[in-house]
């Protein structure tokens, strides 16, 4: 522990733990930065029972390896020294990849990677990540439903052409809204663009026909008046 706590200046002039300069280790998350693993391999020679030695060693070094319990169901080992033990017999029988390593503070043997890691913390983080993703999906779904409801309500308000029954386009609908005091008044607010153009064309044709009728009506009395004057003059 004194060795792990020893600090020296790095190449950039900043003080860092000496072991971090010599050996690389990934940084922990949320401030959890344990010291490098200490692996003890026992070889039973003579009358001494390694299990008794391991139990005594775990008790004497508890303050160095015991983590802090969190309500999430896991321990944090910030600044602690992970101590893992095994024996030569198990190594010979199962090899280094077997579940033969016991980390102080844990009741069962694990593989070396599991003993080094923090499975409960990883499971807690995975649950939190899953819950966060579920909340994100629910939030996006709520936004989608709200947007669909807004679109449905807007479509329900969309005007319908009084002539052909076609729903107004967005441009036509927007064109019905007053643009300002000086903007020309909408002449056919209940008609779509096509029906509006046909109505305008029909109105212009009707005006043109009416104008020609008026010209004709004005010309006929003049002709009648002129004919009467000539007939009187002859008589």
HELIX and SHEET records of a PDB file:
HELIX    1   1 UNK A    2  UNK A    5  1                                   4    
HELIX    2   2 UNK A   18  UNK A   22  1                                   5    
HELIX    3   3 UNK A   50  UNK A   60  1                                  11    
HELIX    4   4 UNK A   62  UNK A   65  1                                   4    
HELIX    5   5 UNK A   88  UNK A   94  1                                   7    
HELIX    6   6 UNK A  112  UNK A  116  1                                   5    
HELIX    7   7 UNK A  119  UNK A  157  1                                  39    
HELIX    8   8 UNK A  170  UNK A  176  1                                   7    
HELIX    9   9 UNK A  193  UNK A  234  1                                  42    
SHEET    1   A 2 UNK A   7  UNK A   9  0                                        
SHEET    2   A 2 UNK A  15  UNK A  17 -1                                        
SHEET    1   B 3 UNK A  35  UNK A  42  0                                        
SHEET    2   B 3 UNK A  81  UNK A  87  1                                        
SHEET    3   B 3 UNK A 102  UNK A 103 -1                                        
SHEET    1   C 2 UNK A  68  UNK A  70  0                                        
SHEET    2   C 2 UNK A  74  UNK A  76 -1                                        
END                                                                             
